[in-house]
Structures are given as structure tokens and as C-alpha cells.
Amino acid sequence: MLLMPVITFSVHKHSPIKLTSSSPPPCDYSTVAPATSTPGVSYLPDGTAPNHLYPHIPKTGCWVITEHCKDHPQADGTHKDDLGTQNGTEEGCLARAAQQWTWCGATGSTKATAVYGPTGAMTFAASGCYHALLGCQKAEAGRITHDGFSEQAENGTVNEENCLGRAPRIWHHCGSPPDRPVTSVFGPTGAKRTAGAGCWVKVRSCPAHRDQEGFFFDAWGSTNRDTGTVEDECFDRARDHWTQCGSHSNAPVTAYYRPDGTSHTVP
């Protein structure tokens, strides 16, 4: 597998990544087995842990970091993004990375990163296909690099699915380490996909139980319903949480089955 240096992202030693929240109480309150330990979180911050790459970004609003903006050089640097902030959602904010990259001219040297302050989730837009990982056969310092194999052998520079589909393949090739998930990023759109251990649930809004909002590992489901090894059981947890939150059509819940890099959203 060929690796080439990424455009930027200077990465140094970081303290252990701490989870922002734990799994909320299970939807089934009967006597259950103890919860399993939590697998590792993505090196590219996704809201499951504090943003260790941009720790000083405020916890409110949407922020865009632009590098080498050819068409609008005055936009270089870190700025609070009005459009992303007004959108008010994590998805709307992260979409600003690709929009900013295109606005800057979409050149090979340009990169735009979007960070959603409230959760710390982020993505970036640039030319090419990338992966973020914490080592393969052994734990190493986190890094974000071009996925040279995808770019050269699978047309991953322009084919989004070929690029994103690399995440589970790389993770399994590395031995499926539970503490070292792999995230693939398709640069032109900023779309990303993470492969790793366990079932993870993203509750964007929970009107009936506000304390259950967040992006967390399904510890209860892993122990009691094998959600970490059975995709359908993992996906069923999205409906469990959606129902418990009040079954609101404008408050979807997504379950991510990370071993295969797949997901399911309800409703």
C-alpha cells in the first residue's frame, strides 16, 4: 500500500483521547450483563471525543481553516463561518469545507477544514483520497496521509466510493485492532467513513431525553445484543433510540456498524 505525505496536518504527541460522553441508559431496563469496554475513537475527530487537532476552536459556531486559497488569498487562516453557523447543524457546517475549497479554486495546494464547535467534529476538503489512522500492525502517532493505492489503482482521486471503501479494507488488513480505527476521506467533497470496532450511535436530537444526545459507543448493545459483531442488531439500535427519544421525524438517529464501515438512519 503506497503512502504519500499529506498537504499539511503537522501532528505531534497528544494526551490520550477522552470520550465526550458514554452510552446513555439502554432502551431495555431489565437485568443485563456489565457493559463492555469502549473501542478506540477515530484519529480524525468526529464528535465521539474532544477535537485534539484543533483544541482551541470555540465550542460554539462553525469554523473554517483555509490554506492556500488561490482565488481569494484574504480568506487564508481561521475564521468563524457565518453560513455554517447559521445552518446550525453539524452536517451543514462540515459541508462548508468542500464549498470553501471549491470557492478557493479547488487547486492541488488548497485545503479547507471545517470544525463544528459544539461537537468538535471536523472534515477537510482537498485534492485526492486520504486516510487517517493511528498505526497499522502496531500503535503509532496519528497521521493523515494520501491513500496512494486508492489514488493510483482505484481512481480514488475522483471516485468517492472507491476512496471511502478503503477504510474497512485497511482496518481489516491491519488486523482489525479495536483501539485503532481507520477513517477514509474523499477530498473533493469532504465525505468520510470510519471502520473500526463496535456499533456506534449518533443521536442528533432527543426531545424526550436531552441527556441522551451525542455520538457514542453502544456498550449496552455490544454486551447484550452482539451489536459489535452483528450488523442488523447494530442497525436496530437506531430505531430503539429514535423511539425512546419520541419518534420525531426531524430528529433522526444513525447507527454505525464500524467493522464494515456501514450505517443506517431512522427514520
C-alpha positions as CSV (number, residue, x, y, z in Angstrom):
1,M,0.0,0.0,0.0
2,L,1.6,3.2,-1.1
3,L,1.6,6.2,1.2
4,M,2.4,9.8,0.3
5,P,2.7,12.9,2.6
6,V,-0.5,14.9,3.1
7,I,-0.5,18.5,2.1
8,T,-0.4,19.7,5.8
9,F,-1.5,18.5,9.2
10,S,1.5,18.6,11.4
11,V,0.8,16.1,14.1
12,H,2.7,15.8,17.4
13,K,2.2,13.8,20.6
14,H,-1.3,14.1,22.2
15,S,-2.6,13.1,25.5
16,P,-4.9,10.0,25.4
17,I,-8.2,10.8,23.7
18,K,-11.1,11.0,26.1
19,L,-14.7,10.3,25.2
20,T,-17.1,13.2,25.3
21,S,-19.9,11.1,26.6
22,S,-20.7,7.5,27.4
23,S,-23.5,5.4,26.1
24,P,-26.9,6.5,27.5
25,P,-29.0,4.1,29.6
26,P,-30.2,1.2,27.4
27,C,-33.7,1.1,26.0
28,D,-34.2,-2.2,27.8
29,Y,-34.1,-1.7,31.6
30,S,-34.2,-5.4,32.5
31,T,-31.3,-7.0,34.3
32,V,-28.3,-7.1,31.9
33,A,-24.7,-8.0,31.8
34,P,-22.0,-5.4,32.5
35,A,-21.1,-3.1,29.6
36,T,-18.1,-3.9,27.5
37,S,-15.1,-1.5,27.3
38,T,-15.2,1.2,24.7
39,P,-13.1,0.7,21.4
40,G,-10.8,3.4,20.2
41,V,-12.1,6.6,18.6
42,S,-11.2,8.0,15.2
43,Y,-8.0,9.9,14.9
44,L,-9.9,12.4,12.7
45,P,-12.3,14.0,15.3
46,D,-15.9,13.0,14.6
47,G,-17.7,14.2,17.8
48,T,-17.1,11.0,19.8
49,A,-14.2,12.7,21.6
50,P,-12.8,16.2,22.0
51,N,-11.1,17.7,19.0
52,H,-7.4,17.1,19.7
53,L,-6.2,18.5,16.3
54,Y,-7.9,21.9,16.9
55,P,-8.3,22.1,20.7
56,H,-8.6,25.9,20.8
57,I,-11.6,26.1,18.4
58,P,-14.5,27.7,20.4
59,K,-17.4,25.3,21.4
60,T,-19.9,27.4,19.5
61,G,-20.5,28.0,15.8
62,C,-18.8,26.7,12.7
63,W,-15.2,27.4,11.9
64,V,-13.3,27.1,8.6
65,I,-9.5,26.9,8.4
66,T,-8.3,27.7,4.8
67,E,-4.8,27.2,3.4
68,H,-3.5,28.5,0.0
69,C,-6.8,29.9,-1.2
70,K,-5.7,30.8,-4.7
71,D,-8.8,32.8,-5.8
72,H,-9.3,34.6,-2.5
73,P,-6.0,34.7,-0.6
74,Q,-7.5,37.0,2.0
75,A,-9.6,34.0,3.2
76,D,-6.5,32.1,4.4
77,G,-6.5,31.4,8.1
78,T,-9.1,30.5,10.7
79,H,-12.5,32.2,10.6
80,K,-15.9,31.8,12.1
81,D,-18.0,30.8,9.1
82,D,-21.3,32.7,9.0
83,L,-23.1,30.3,6.6
84,G,-22.1,27.2,8.5
85,T,-23.0,28.8,11.8
86,Q,-26.4,30.0,10.5
87,N,-27.2,26.5,9.3
88,G,-27.0,25.3,12.9
89,T,-26.2,21.7,12.2
90,E,-23.0,19.6,12.3
91,E,-23.7,18.4,8.7
92,G,-24.3,21.9,7.4
93,C,-21.1,23.1,9.0
94,L,-18.9,20.2,7.7
95,A,-20.3,20.7,4.2
96,R,-18.6,24.1,4.2
97,A,-15.2,22.5,3.8
98,A,-15.9,21.4,0.2
99,Q,-17.7,24.6,-0.6
100,Q,-14.8,26.7,0.6
101,W,-12.3,24.6,-1.2
102,T,-14.3,25.0,-4.5
103,W,-14.7,28.7,-3.9
104,C,-10.9,29.0,-3.5
105,G,-10.2,27.4,-6.8
106,A,-10.0,23.7,-5.9
107,T,-6.3,23.5,-6.7
108,G,-3.9,20.8,-5.5
109,S,-2.3,23.1,-3.0
110,T,-5.6,24.3,-1.5
111,K,-7.1,22.8,1.6
112,A,-10.2,23.8,3.6
113,T,-11.1,22.4,7.0
114,A,-14.4,22.8,8.7
115,V,-14.9,22.3,12.5
116,Y,-18.3,22.2,14.2
117,G,-17.6,23.9,17.6
118,P,-20.3,22.2,19.7
119,T,-19.1,18.7,19.0
120,G,-15.6,19.1,17.7
121,A,-16.4,17.0,14.6
122,M,-14.4,18.0,11.5
123,T,-13.6,17.2,8.0
124,F,-11.4,18.7,5.3
125,A,-11.6,19.2,1.5
126,A,-8.5,18.9,-0.7
127,S,-7.5,17.2,-3.9
128,G,-7.2,13.4,-3.6
129,C,-8.2,10.5,-1.3
130,Y,-6.9,10.3,2.3
131,H,-6.9,8.1,5.3
132,A,-6.4,8.9,9.0
133,L,-5.1,6.2,11.3
134,L,-3.2,5.5,14.5
135,G,-0.8,2.9,13.1
136,C,-1.4,-0.4,11.4
137,Q,0.2,-3.5,12.9
138,K,1.2,-1.5,16.0
139,A,0.1,1.7,17.6
140,E,1.9,4.8,16.3
141,A,1.4,8.5,16.3
142,G,-1.7,9.5,14.5
143,R,-1.4,10.7,10.9
144,I,-3.4,11.7,7.9
145,T,-1.9,10.8,4.5
146,H,-2.8,10.4,0.9
147,D,-4.1,6.9,0.1
148,G,-1.7,6.3,-2.7
149,F,-3.1,2.9,-3.5
150,S,-6.6,4.1,-4.0
151,E,-5.5,7.1,-6.0
152,Q,-3.3,5.1,-8.3
153,A,-5.0,1.8,-8.6
154,E,-8.7,2.5,-8.0
155,N,-9.2,6.0,-9.3
156,G,-9.8,7.1,-5.8
157,T,-9.0,10.7,-6.6
158,V,-12.3,11.1,-8.5
159,N,-14.3,8.1,-7.4
160,E,-15.8,8.8,-3.9
161,E,-17.0,5.2,-3.2
162,N,-13.7,3.7,-4.2
163,C,-11.9,6.1,-1.8
164,L,-14.3,5.7,1.2
165,G,-14.5,1.9,0.7
166,R,-10.8,1.7,1.6
167,A,-11.5,2.3,5.3
168,P,-12.8,-1.2,6.3
169,R,-10.3,-2.9,3.9
170,I,-7.3,-1.1,5.5
171,W,-8.6,-1.8,9.1
172,H,-9.0,-5.5,8.4
173,H,-5.7,-5.6,6.6
174,C,-4.1,-4.2,9.8
175,G,-5.6,-7.0,11.9
176,S,-8.9,-5.3,13.0
177,P,-7.3,-3.6,16.1
178,P,-10.1,-2.4,18.3
179,D,-8.0,0.6,19.5
180,R,-7.0,1.8,16.1
181,P,-9.9,2.7,13.7
182,V,-9.3,3.9,10.2
183,T,-11.1,6.9,8.6
184,S,-11.1,7.5,4.8
185,V,-11.8,11.0,3.4
186,F,-12.7,11.8,-0.1
187,G,-11.0,15.2,-0.5
188,P,-13.2,16.9,-3.2
189,T,-16.4,16.5,-1.1
190,G,-15.0,16.0,2.4
191,A,-17.1,12.9,2.8
192,K,-15.6,10.4,5.3
193,R,-16.1,6.9,6.5
194,T,-14.7,5.2,9.6
195,A,-14.0,1.5,10.1
196,G,-13.2,0.0,13.4
197,A,-14.6,-2.0,16.3
198,G,-18.2,-1.8,17.6
199,C,-21.5,-0.3,17.0
200,W,-21.8,3.5,17.4
201,V,-25.0,5.5,17.7
202,K,-25.4,9.2,16.8
203,V,-28.4,10.9,18.4
204,R,-28.6,14.4,16.9
205,S,-31.7,15.5,19.0
206,C,-33.6,13.6,21.7
207,P,-36.6,15.7,22.8
208,A,-37.7,13.1,25.3
209,H,-34.3,12.6,26.9
210,R,-31.9,15.5,26.2
211,D,-29.2,13.8,28.2
212,Q,-29.0,11.0,25.6
213,E,-27.9,13.3,22.7
214,G,-24.5,12.7,21.3
215,F,-22.3,10.3,19.4
216,F,-21.4,7.2,21.5
217,F,-20.4,3.6,21.6
218,D,-23.3,1.2,22.1
219,A,-21.9,-0.5,25.1
220,W,-25.2,-2.0,26.3
221,G,-26.0,-3.4,22.9
222,S,-22.5,-4.8,22.4
223,T,-22.8,-6.8,25.7
224,N,-26.4,-7.8,25.4
225,R,-27.3,-8.0,21.7
226,D,-23.9,-8.5,20.0
227,T,-24.2,-5.2,18.2
228,G,-20.5,-5.1,17.7
229,T,-20.5,-8.3,15.6
230,V,-24.0,-8.4,14.0
231,E,-24.8,-5.6,11.6
232,D,-28.6,-6.0,11.8
233,E,-28.5,-5.8,15.6
234,C,-26.5,-2.7,15.4
235,F,-28.9,-1.1,13.0
236,D,-31.8,-2.0,15.2
237,R,-30.4,0.2,17.9
238,A,-31.0,3.3,15.7
239,R,-34.8,2.6,15.9
240,D,-34.5,1.8,19.6
241,H,-33.0,5.2,20.4
242,W,-35.3,7.0,18.0
243,T,-38.4,5.5,19.6
244,Q,-37.1,6.3,23.1
245,C,-36.4,9.9,22.0
246,G,-40.0,10.3,20.9
247,S,-40.1,9.1,17.3
248,H,-39.8,12.6,15.8
249,S,-39.4,12.7,12.0
250,N,-37.0,15.7,12.3
251,A,-34.7,14.0,14.9
252,P,-33.1,11.1,13.0
253,V,-30.8,8.6,14.7
254,T,-27.9,6.8,12.9
255,A,-26.3,3.6,13.9
256,Y,-22.8,2.9,12.5
257,Y,-21.6,-0.7,12.2
258,R,-17.9,0.1,12.1
259,P,-16.4,-3.3,11.3
260,D,-17.8,-2.9,7.7
261,G,-18.0,0.9,7.7
262,T,-21.8,0.8,7.1
263,S,-24.6,2.9,8.7
264,H,-28.4,3.0,9.0
265,T,-30.5,6.0,9.8
266,V,-34.0,6.0,11.3
267,P,-36.5,7.3,10.2
